[in-house]
Amino acid sequence: MEGAGVRLRRAFGNQQGPDLDPFLLLDEFKSDNPDDYLAGFPWHPHRGIETITYMLEGRVEHGDSLGNEGVIGSGDVQWMTAGSGIIHQEMPKGTPDGVMWGTQLWANLPASAKMMEPRYRDITSNQIPEVDLDQGVKVKVVCGEINGTAGPVRDIVIDPGYLDVRIPAGAEFRHDIPAGYTAFTYILNGSGFCDPGRKKEVTEHQLVVFGDGDELVCSAGKEDMQFILVSGKPIREPVAWYGPVVMNTQAELEQAFEEIQKGTFLKHKI
Ligand code: FE
């Protein structure tokens, strides 16, 4: 349970952080019962991180304390760089049938960018290119590049890749990842394999963290498989994390929460 009572699946978080640097947390929320999500994530601050929300069904109404408002609809992505600070709320709303499905990823910022000016990139589904590959594989490119098609999210410090990959039954997908980068898939639908030897079957709600290398291979088995593939350049800095604020030192954390108390948390207007 997170926020005011949202039932979610946490693929990784605080404990696994060091293995997934520069990523901090991945949640999936998927339900057809509004009681699981309508309470939402009322007003809360963020500093020192980016949050990447990808909606698959339903929508999230977003607002911040500076009056910015928006809706993240089905197929849309909100790439929010909290930087020096944002106070916002995220309120999930289902489809007319009550279905709500999405993911939220947290990416860390290096010390040099933690206090940067906050920014939003609101990407609607029609701005996300879909690339057709061999064997019927389809890839939506949110961030990064595939076969010369680049996603709409650019200029992010950790040089991330963020792809939504759909592999038909029996087909295979190969993708290059720069050596030294962290890479993982999170299975959204169906099942298949994310190891070239097809030794271990993975299925929806499972996370696969790849070892270092320059190419990954995923293949669907008897059924189609859909996953997000995320990669990024590790930051390798100390992490001081409390709730929605992630800094480098305990003193910076304490300062952030003191500023929240005093009402001096927001440093930039956006
Ligand atoms: Fe938030």
py3Dmol code that shows the C-alpha trace and the ligand (Angstrom):
import py3Dmol

protein = """\
ATOM      1  CA  MET A   1       0.000   0.000   0.000  1.00  0.00           C
ATOM      2  CA  GLU A   2       1.258   3.448  -0.891  1.00  0.00           C
ATOM      3  CA  GLY A   3      -0.127   6.976  -0.987  1.00  0.00           C
ATOM      4  CA  ALA A   4      -3.517   7.282   0.713  1.00  0.00           C
ATOM      5  CA  GLY A   5      -4.146   3.556   0.174  1.00  0.00           C
ATOM      6  CA  VAL A   6      -3.249   2.450  -3.322  1.00  0.00           C
ATOM      7  CA  ARG A   7      -2.688  -1.260  -3.704  1.00  0.00           C
ATOM      8  CA  LEU A   8       0.324  -1.855  -5.927  1.00  0.00           C
ATOM      9  CA  ARG A   9       3.073  -4.281  -6.813  1.00  0.00           C
ATOM     10  CA  ARG A  10       6.603  -3.083  -6.089  1.00  0.00           C
ATOM     11  CA  ALA A  11       9.043  -4.794  -8.454  1.00  0.00           C
ATOM     12  CA  PHE A  12      11.984  -3.191  -6.670  1.00  0.00           C
ATOM     13  CA  GLY A  13      12.580  -0.426  -4.170  1.00  0.00           C
ATOM     14  CA  ASN A  14      14.824   0.707  -1.357  1.00  0.00           C
ATOM     15  CA  GLN A  15      16.450  -2.664  -0.668  1.00  0.00           C
ATOM     16  CA  GLN A  16      17.390  -3.444  -4.265  1.00  0.00           C
ATOM     17  CA  GLY A  17      18.452   0.094  -5.167  1.00  0.00           C
ATOM     18  CA  PRO A  18      22.202  -0.510  -5.345  1.00  0.00           C
ATOM     19  CA  ASP A  19      21.771  -3.322  -7.913  1.00  0.00           C
ATOM     20  CA  LEU A  20      19.622  -1.147 -10.155  1.00  0.00           C
ATOM     21  CA  ASP A  21      21.525   2.157 -10.033  1.00  0.00           C
ATOM     22  CA  PRO A  22      20.489   4.675 -11.507  1.00  0.00           C
ATOM     23  CA  PHE A  23      16.926   3.394 -10.901  1.00  0.00           C
ATOM     24  CA  LEU A  24      15.378   3.481  -7.451  1.00  0.00           C
ATOM     25  CA  LEU A  25      11.936   1.973  -7.587  1.00  0.00           C
ATOM     26  CA  LEU A  26       9.389   0.398  -9.905  1.00  0.00           C
ATOM     27  CA  ASP A  27       5.708   0.040  -9.085  1.00  0.00           C
ATOM     28  CA  GLU A  28       2.924  -1.486 -11.122  1.00  0.00           C
ATOM     29  CA  PHE A  29      -0.665  -0.658 -10.288  1.00  0.00           C
ATOM     30  CA  LYS A  30      -3.240  -2.837 -11.976  1.00  0.00           C
ATOM     31  CA  SER A  31      -6.755  -3.328 -10.762  1.00  0.00           C
ATOM     32  CA  ASP A  32     -10.349  -3.470 -11.859  1.00  0.00           C
ATOM     33  CA  ASN A  33     -11.557  -2.444  -8.398  1.00  0.00           C
ATOM     34  CA  PRO A  34     -11.651   1.357  -7.850  1.00  0.00           C
ATOM     35  CA  ASP A  35     -11.278   0.781  -4.073  1.00  0.00           C
ATOM     36  CA  ASP A  36      -7.706  -0.297  -4.833  1.00  0.00           C
ATOM     37  CA  TYR A  37      -6.661   3.054  -6.305  1.00  0.00           C
ATOM     38  CA  LEU A  38      -9.154   5.939  -6.020  1.00  0.00           C
ATOM     39  CA  ALA A  39      -7.603   7.240  -2.764  1.00  0.00           C
ATOM     40  CA  GLY A  40      -4.584   8.061  -4.917  1.00  0.00           C
ATOM     41  CA  PHE A  41      -1.421   9.881  -3.971  1.00  0.00           C
ATOM     42  CA  PRO A  42      -2.518  13.208  -2.438  1.00  0.00           C
ATOM     43  CA  TRP A  43      -0.127  16.142  -1.955  1.00  0.00           C
ATOM     44  CA  HIS A  44       3.467  15.043  -1.411  1.00  0.00           C
ATOM     45  CA  PRO A  45       6.890  16.462  -2.224  1.00  0.00           C
ATOM     46  CA  HIS A  46       9.726  15.065  -4.344  1.00  0.00           C
ATOM     47  CA  ARG A  47      13.319  16.194  -4.573  1.00  0.00           C
ATOM     48  CA  GLY A  48      16.437  14.739  -6.178  1.00  0.00           C
ATOM     49  CA  ILE A  49      14.750  12.257  -8.537  1.00  0.00           C
ATOM     50  CA  GLU A  50      12.736  11.770 -11.707  1.00  0.00           C
ATOM     51  CA  THR A  51       9.440   9.888 -11.768  1.00  0.00           C
ATOM     52  CA  ILE A  52       8.318   8.256 -14.985  1.00  0.00           C
ATOM     53  CA  THR A  53       4.644   7.297 -15.145  1.00  0.00           C
ATOM     54  CA  TYR A  54       3.452   5.101 -18.007  1.00  0.00           C
ATOM     55  CA  MET A  55      -0.273   4.467 -18.231  1.00  0.00           C
ATOM     56  CA  LEU A  56      -1.597   1.390 -20.005  1.00  0.00           C
ATOM     57  CA  GLU A  57      -5.281   1.735 -19.123  1.00  0.00           C
ATOM     58  CA  GLY A  58      -7.263   4.413 -17.320  1.00  0.00           C
ATOM     59  CA  ARG A  59      -5.698   7.737 -16.411  1.00  0.00           C
ATOM     60  CA  VAL A  60      -3.987   9.705 -13.691  1.00  0.00           C
ATOM     61  CA  GLU A  61      -4.963  13.291 -12.941  1.00  0.00           C
ATOM     62  CA  HIS A  62      -1.884  15.224 -11.990  1.00  0.00           C
ATOM     63  CA  GLY A  63      -1.589  18.597 -10.303  1.00  0.00           C
ATOM     64  CA  ASP A  64       1.185  20.476  -8.553  1.00  0.00           C
ATOM     65  CA  SER A  65       1.223  23.196  -5.939  1.00  0.00           C
ATOM     66  CA  LEU A  66       2.205  25.800  -8.538  1.00  0.00           C
ATOM     67  CA  GLY A  67      -1.029  25.257 -10.436  1.00  0.00           C
ATOM     68  CA  ASN A  68       0.257  22.998 -13.228  1.00  0.00           C
ATOM     69  CA  GLU A  69      -2.365  20.416 -14.133  1.00  0.00           C
ATOM     70  CA  GLY A  70      -2.632  17.566 -16.564  1.00  0.00           C
ATOM     71  CA  VAL A  71      -4.018  14.147 -17.286  1.00  0.00           C
ATOM     72  CA  ILE A  72      -1.841  11.135 -18.069  1.00  0.00           C
ATOM     73  CA  GLY A  73      -4.125   9.062 -20.280  1.00  0.00           C
ATOM     74  CA  SER A  74      -3.930   5.533 -21.597  1.00  0.00           C
ATOM     75  CA  GLY A  75      -0.664   5.071 -23.523  1.00  0.00           C
ATOM     76  CA  ASP A  76       0.753   8.382 -22.275  1.00  0.00           C
ATOM     77  CA  VAL A  77       3.974   8.948 -20.380  1.00  0.00           C
ATOM     78  CA  GLN A  78       4.775  11.665 -17.890  1.00  0.00           C
ATOM     79  CA  TRP A  79       8.507  12.114 -17.376  1.00  0.00           C
ATOM     80  CA  MET A  80       8.767  14.382 -14.351  1.00  0.00           C
ATOM     81  CA  THR A  81      12.109  15.710 -13.198  1.00  0.00           C
ATOM     82  CA  ALA A  82      11.517  16.783  -9.608  1.00  0.00           C
ATOM     83  CA  GLY A  83      15.014  18.298  -9.341  1.00  0.00           C
ATOM     84  CA  SER A  84      15.075  20.888  -6.538  1.00  0.00           C
ATOM     85  CA  GLY A  85      11.484  20.203  -5.632  1.00  0.00           C
ATOM     86  CA  ILE A  86       7.910  19.640  -6.679  1.00  0.00           C
ATOM     87  CA  ILE A  87       4.844  19.234  -4.458  1.00  0.00           C
ATOM     88  CA  HIS A  88       2.226  17.348  -6.373  1.00  0.00           C
ATOM     89  CA  GLN A  89      -0.672  14.937  -6.289  1.00  0.00           C
ATOM     90  CA  GLU A  90      -1.364  11.962  -8.533  1.00  0.00           C
ATOM     91  CA  MET A  91      -4.942  10.723  -8.574  1.00  0.00           C
ATOM     92  CA  PRO A  92      -5.673   7.550 -10.574  1.00  0.00           C
ATOM     93  CA  LYS A  93      -9.043   7.280 -12.290  1.00  0.00           C
ATOM     94  CA  GLY A  94     -10.196   4.106 -13.966  1.00  0.00           C
ATOM     95  CA  THR A  95     -11.723   3.492 -17.335  1.00  0.00           C
ATOM     96  CA  PRO A  96     -15.560   3.513 -17.433  1.00  0.00           C
ATOM     97  CA  ASP A  97     -15.264  -0.192 -16.539  1.00  0.00           C
ATOM     98  CA  GLY A  98     -13.165   0.662 -13.482  1.00  0.00           C
ATOM     99  CA  VAL A  99      -9.878  -0.613 -14.886  1.00  0.00           C
ATOM    100  CA  MET A 100      -6.647   1.143 -14.022  1.00  0.00           C
ATOM    101  CA  TRP A 101      -3.226  -0.060 -15.117  1.00  0.00           C
ATOM    102  CA  GLY A 102       0.081   1.715 -15.153  1.00  0.00           C
ATOM    103  CA  THR A 103       3.636   1.763 -13.906  1.00  0.00           C
ATOM    104  CA  GLN A 104       5.793   4.290 -12.138  1.00  0.00           C
ATOM    105  CA  LEU A 105       9.562   4.205 -12.267  1.00  0.00           C
ATOM    106  CA  TRP A 106      11.859   6.389 -10.156  1.00  0.00           C
ATOM    107  CA  ALA A 107      15.227   7.332 -11.581  1.00  0.00           C
ATOM    108  CA  ASN A 108      17.924   8.931  -9.480  1.00  0.00           C
ATOM    109  CA  LEU A 109      19.662  12.198 -10.339  1.00  0.00           C
ATOM    110  CA  PRO A 110      23.399  12.711  -9.826  1.00  0.00           C
ATOM    111  CA  ALA A 111      24.527  15.253  -7.206  1.00  0.00           C
ATOM    112  CA  SER A 112      25.175  17.791  -9.937  1.00  0.00           C
ATOM    113  CA  ALA A 113      21.515  17.665 -11.061  1.00  0.00           C
ATOM    114  CA  LYS A 114      19.613  17.048  -7.820  1.00  0.00           C
ATOM    115  CA  MET A 115      18.808  20.739  -7.376  1.00  0.00           C
ATOM    116  CA  MET A 116      18.161  21.424 -11.060  1.00  0.00           C
ATOM    117  CA  GLU A 117      15.082  23.278 -12.192  1.00  0.00           C
ATOM    118  CA  PRO A 118      12.085  20.917 -12.168  1.00  0.00           C
ATOM    119  CA  ARG A 119      10.439  20.049 -15.466  1.00  0.00           C
ATOM    120  CA  TYR A 120       7.636  18.005 -16.923  1.00  0.00           C
ATOM    121  CA  ARG A 121       7.603  16.150 -20.167  1.00  0.00           C
ATOM    122  CA  ASP A 122       4.070  15.131 -20.924  1.00  0.00           C
ATOM    123  CA  ILE A 123       4.151  12.689 -23.802  1.00  0.00           C
ATOM    124  CA  THR A 124       0.857  11.605 -25.316  1.00  0.00           C
ATOM    125  CA  SER A 125       0.553   8.154 -26.838  1.00  0.00           C
ATOM    126  CA  ASN A 126       0.449   9.535 -30.408  1.00  0.00           C
ATOM    127  CA  GLN A 127       3.883  11.133 -29.863  1.00  0.00           C
ATOM    128  CA  ILE A 128       5.474   7.768 -29.064  1.00  0.00           C
ATOM    129  CA  PRO A 129       6.747   6.126 -32.262  1.00  0.00           C
ATOM    130  CA  GLU A 130       6.128   2.440 -32.776  1.00  0.00           C
ATOM    131  CA  VAL A 131       8.783   0.488 -34.653  1.00  0.00           C
ATOM    132  CA  ASP A 132       8.008  -2.774 -36.454  1.00  0.00           C
ATOM    133  CA  LEU A 133      10.838  -5.294 -36.283  1.00  0.00           C
ATOM    134  CA  ASP A 134      11.365  -8.749 -37.775  1.00  0.00           C
ATOM    135  CA  GLN A 135       9.086 -11.576 -36.693  1.00  0.00           C
ATOM    136  CA  GLY A 136       6.221  -9.188 -35.873  1.00  0.00           C
ATOM    137  CA  VAL A 137       7.942  -7.629 -32.865  1.00  0.00           C
ATOM    138  CA  LYS A 138       6.583  -4.148 -32.095  1.00  0.00           C
ATOM    139  CA  VAL A 139       8.420  -1.595 -29.985  1.00  0.00           C
ATOM    140  CA  LYS A 140       7.143   1.734 -28.688  1.00  0.00           C
ATOM    141  CA  VAL A 141      10.093   4.038 -28.140  1.00  0.00           C
ATOM    142  CA  VAL A 142       9.558   6.423 -25.232  1.00  0.00           C
ATOM    143  CA  CYS A 143      13.215   7.167 -24.742  1.00  0.00           C
ATOM    144  CA  GLY A 144      16.310   5.961 -26.567  1.00  0.00           C
ATOM    145  CA  GLU A 145      16.599   4.712 -30.110  1.00  0.00           C
ATOM    146  CA  ILE A 146      15.810   1.621 -32.108  1.00  0.00           C
ATOM    147  CA  ASN A 147      16.673   1.176 -35.822  1.00  0.00           C
ATOM    148  CA  GLY A 148      17.157   4.936 -36.186  1.00  0.00           C
ATOM    149  CA  THR A 149      13.825   5.861 -34.571  1.00  0.00           C
ATOM    150  CA  ALA A 150      14.304   7.962 -31.441  1.00  0.00           C
ATOM    151  CA  GLY A 151      11.781   8.448 -28.668  1.00  0.00           C
ATOM    152  CA  PRO A 152      10.403  11.873 -27.750  1.00  0.00           C
ATOM    153  CA  VAL A 153      12.098  12.067 -24.336  1.00  0.00           C
ATOM    154  CA  ARG A 154      15.645  13.427 -24.781  1.00  0.00           C
ATOM    155  CA  ASP A 155      18.424  15.073 -22.785  1.00  0.00           C
ATOM    156  CA  ILE A 156      18.067  13.051 -19.625  1.00  0.00           C
ATOM    157  CA  VAL A 157      21.196  12.910 -17.472  1.00  0.00           C
ATOM    158  CA  ILE A 158      21.347   9.128 -17.002  1.00  0.00           C
ATOM    159  CA  ASP A 159      20.978   8.488 -20.768  1.00  0.00           C
ATOM    160  CA  PRO A 160      18.028   6.155 -20.273  1.00  0.00           C
ATOM    161  CA  GLY A 161      16.286   3.814 -22.646  1.00  0.00           C
ATOM    162  CA  TYR A 162      12.575   3.172 -22.100  1.00  0.00           C
ATOM    163  CA  LEU A 163      10.847   0.807 -24.521  1.00  0.00           C
ATOM    164  CA  ASP A 164       7.516  -1.001 -24.530  1.00  0.00           C
ATOM    165  CA  VAL A 165       8.198  -4.267 -26.366  1.00  0.00           C
ATOM    166  CA  ARG A 166       5.601  -6.735 -27.652  1.00  0.00           C
ATOM    167  CA  ILE A 167       6.836 -10.092 -28.951  1.00  0.00           C
ATOM    168  CA  PRO A 168       4.423 -12.511 -30.649  1.00  0.00           C
ATOM    169  CA  ALA A 169       4.499 -16.166 -29.609  1.00  0.00           C
ATOM    170  CA  GLY A 170       7.652 -17.874 -30.852  1.00  0.00           C
ATOM    171  CA  ALA A 171       9.413 -14.645 -31.921  1.00  0.00           C
ATOM    172  CA  GLU A 172      12.663 -13.163 -30.655  1.00  0.00           C
ATOM    173  CA  PHE A 173      13.876  -9.636 -29.874  1.00  0.00           C
ATOM    174  CA  ARG A 174      17.503  -8.547 -29.632  1.00  0.00           C
ATOM    175  CA  HIS A 175      18.632  -5.175 -28.425  1.00  0.00           C
ATOM    176  CA  ASP A 176      21.971  -3.472 -27.863  1.00  0.00           C
ATOM    177  CA  ILE A 177      22.652  -1.867 -24.505  1.00  0.00           C
ATOM    178  CA  PRO A 178      25.861   0.090 -23.879  1.00  0.00           C
ATOM    179  CA  ALA A 179      28.317  -1.931 -21.758  1.00  0.00           C
ATOM    180  CA  GLY A 180      28.274  -0.911 -18.106  1.00  0.00           C
ATOM    181  CA  TYR A 181      24.650   0.223 -18.194  1.00  0.00           C
ATOM    182  CA  THR A 182      21.967  -1.181 -15.938  1.00  0.00           C
ATOM    183  CA  ALA A 183      19.129  -2.867 -17.817  1.00  0.00           C
ATOM    184  CA  PHE A 184      15.949  -4.608 -16.772  1.00  0.00           C
ATOM    185  CA  THR A 185      12.666  -5.815 -18.181  1.00  0.00           C
ATOM    186  CA  TYR A 186       9.393  -5.907 -16.299  1.00  0.00           C
ATOM    187  CA  ILE A 187       6.841  -8.275 -17.787  1.00  0.00           C
ATOM    188  CA  LEU A 188       3.450  -6.631 -18.301  1.00  0.00           C
ATOM    189  CA  ASN A 189       1.644  -9.408 -20.098  1.00  0.00           C
ATOM    190  CA  GLY A 190       2.120 -13.001 -21.181  1.00  0.00           C
ATOM    191  CA  SER A 191       5.294 -15.005 -20.689  1.00  0.00           C
ATOM    192  CA  GLY A 192       8.551 -15.937 -22.338  1.00  0.00           C
ATOM    193  CA  PHE A 193      12.297 -15.848 -21.812  1.00  0.00           C
ATOM    194  CA  CYS A 194      14.812 -13.081 -21.194  1.00  0.00           C
ATOM    195  CA  ASP A 195      17.876 -15.313 -21.331  1.00  0.00           C
ATOM    196  CA  PRO A 196      19.364 -16.482 -24.630  1.00  0.00           C
ATOM    197  CA  GLY A 197      19.368 -20.124 -23.494  1.00  0.00           C
ATOM    198  CA  ARG A 198      15.628 -19.984 -22.717  1.00  0.00           C
ATOM    199  CA  LYS A 199      16.269 -21.703 -19.410  1.00  0.00           C
ATOM    200  CA  LYS A 200      14.018 -19.692 -17.164  1.00  0.00           C
ATOM    201  CA  GLU A 201      10.498 -18.753 -18.106  1.00  0.00           C
ATOM    202  CA  VAL A 202       9.306 -15.374 -16.888  1.00  0.00           C
ATOM    203  CA  THR A 203       5.774 -14.203 -16.609  1.00  0.00           C
ATOM    204  CA  GLU A 204       3.710 -11.081 -15.892  1.00  0.00           C
ATOM    205  CA  HIS A 205       4.671  -9.020 -12.812  1.00  0.00           C
ATOM    206  CA  GLN A 206       8.224 -10.393 -12.868  1.00  0.00           C
ATOM    207  CA  LEU A 207      11.376  -8.311 -13.076  1.00  0.00           C
ATOM    208  CA  VAL A 208      14.462  -9.461 -14.969  1.00  0.00           C
ATOM    209  CA  VAL A 209      17.708  -7.666 -14.190  1.00  0.00           C
ATOM    210  CA  PHE A 210      20.398  -8.216 -16.824  1.00  0.00           C
ATOM    211  CA  GLY A 211      24.095  -8.707 -16.165  1.00  0.00           C
ATOM    212  CA  ASP A 212      26.631  -6.540 -17.923  1.00  0.00           C
ATOM    213  CA  GLY A 213      27.016  -7.035 -21.652  1.00  0.00           C
ATOM    214  CA  ASP A 214      26.171  -5.338 -24.894  1.00  0.00           C
ATOM    215  CA  GLU A 215      23.195  -7.272 -26.247  1.00  0.00           C
ATOM    216  CA  LEU A 216      20.123  -8.743 -24.668  1.00  0.00           C
ATOM    217  CA  VAL A 217      17.842 -11.406 -26.103  1.00  0.00           C
ATOM    218  CA  CYS A 218      14.209 -11.944 -25.156  1.00  0.00           C
ATOM    219  CA  SER A 219      11.806 -14.369 -26.773  1.00  0.00           C
ATOM    220  CA  ALA A 220       8.179 -15.297 -26.383  1.00  0.00           C
ATOM    221  CA  GLY A 221       7.228 -18.930 -25.810  1.00  0.00           C
ATOM    222  CA  LYS A 222       3.786 -20.341 -26.532  1.00  0.00           C
ATOM    223  CA  GLU A 223       2.065 -17.012 -25.936  1.00  0.00           C
ATOM    224  CA  ASP A 224       2.797 -13.357 -26.705  1.00  0.00           C
ATOM    225  CA  MET A 225       4.885 -11.391 -24.244  1.00  0.00           C
ATOM    226  CA  GLN A 226       4.845  -7.670 -23.474  1.00  0.00           C
ATOM    227  CA  PHE A 227       7.343  -5.890 -21.239  1.00  0.00           C
ATOM    228  CA  ILE A 228       9.008  -2.581 -20.592  1.00  0.00           C
ATOM    229  CA  LEU A 229      12.746  -2.554 -21.191  1.00  0.00           C
ATOM    230  CA  VAL A 230      14.554   0.120 -19.237  1.00  0.00           C
ATOM    231  CA  SER A 231      18.260   0.925 -19.252  1.00  0.00           C
ATOM    232  CA  GLY A 232      20.438   3.685 -17.865  1.00  0.00           C
ATOM    233  CA  LYS A 233      23.921   4.740 -16.890  1.00  0.00           C
ATOM    234  CA  PRO A 234      24.737   4.071 -13.230  1.00  0.00           C
ATOM    235  CA  ILE A 235      25.411   7.158 -11.106  1.00  0.00           C
ATOM    236  CA  ARG A 236      27.585   5.458  -8.440  1.00  0.00           C
ATOM    237  CA  GLU A 237      27.093   8.052  -5.716  1.00  0.00           C
ATOM    238  CA  PRO A 238      25.976   7.630  -2.103  1.00  0.00           C
ATOM    239  CA  VAL A 239      22.188   7.475  -1.699  1.00  0.00           C
ATOM    240  CA  ALA A 240      20.333   9.051   1.235  1.00  0.00           C
ATOM    241  CA  TRP A 241      16.665   8.201   0.792  1.00  0.00           C
ATOM    242  CA  TYR A 242      13.631   8.952   2.860  1.00  0.00           C
ATOM    243  CA  GLY A 243      10.183   8.542   1.338  1.00  0.00           C
ATOM    244  CA  PRO A 244       9.829  10.772  -1.709  1.00  0.00           C
ATOM    245  CA  VAL A 245      13.173  12.564  -1.313  1.00  0.00           C
ATOM    246  CA  VAL A 246      16.457  11.048  -2.461  1.00  0.00           C
ATOM    247  CA  MET A 247      19.694  12.941  -1.850  1.00  0.00           C
ATOM    248  CA  ASN A 248      23.366  12.057  -1.337  1.00  0.00           C
ATOM    249  CA  THR A 249      23.762  12.787   2.388  1.00  0.00           C
ATOM    250  CA  GLN A 250      21.707  12.612   5.567  1.00  0.00           C
ATOM    251  CA  ALA A 251      22.230  16.371   6.069  1.00  0.00           C
ATOM    252  CA  GLU A 252      20.652  17.105   2.658  1.00  0.00           C
ATOM    253  CA  LEU A 253      17.696  14.907   3.585  1.00  0.00           C
ATOM    254  CA  GLU A 254      17.220  16.681   6.898  1.00  0.00           C
ATOM    255  CA  GLN A 255      17.441  20.023   5.146  1.00  0.00           C
ATOM    256  CA  ALA A 256      14.761  18.978   2.661  1.00  0.00           C
ATOM    257  CA  PHE A 257      12.316  17.945   5.392  1.00  0.00           C
ATOM    258  CA  GLU A 258      13.086  21.081   7.407  1.00  0.00           C
ATOM    259  CA  GLU A 259      12.279  23.157   4.335  1.00  0.00           C
ATOM    260  CA  ILE A 260       9.011  21.264   3.845  1.00  0.00           C
ATOM    261  CA  GLN A 261       8.090  22.132   7.455  1.00  0.00           C
ATOM    262  CA  LYS A 262       9.042  25.787   7.014  1.00  0.00           C
ATOM    263  CA  GLY A 263       7.380  26.174   3.637  1.00  0.00           C
ATOM    264  CA  THR A 264      10.647  27.021   1.847  1.00  0.00           C
ATOM    265  CA  PHE A 265      10.946  23.741  -0.068  1.00  0.00           C
ATOM    266  CA  LEU A 266      10.167  24.990  -3.573  1.00  0.00           C
ATOM    267  CA  LYS A 267      13.193  26.684  -5.154  1.00  0.00           C
ATOM    268  CA  HIS A 268      12.083  27.144  -8.749  1.00  0.00           C
ATOM    269  CA  LYS A 269       8.845  28.172 -10.369  1.00  0.00           C
ATOM    270  CA  ILE A 270       7.826  25.939 -13.282  1.00  0.00           C
TER     271      ILE A 270
END
"""
ligand_1 = """\
1
FE
Fe 4.761 11.537 -6.642
"""
view = py3Dmol.view(width=600, height=400)
view.addModel(protein, "pdb")
view.setStyle({"model": 0}, {"cartoon": {"style": "trace"}})
view.addModel(ligand_1, "xyz")
view.setStyle({"model": 1}, {"stick": {}})
view.zoomTo()
view.show()
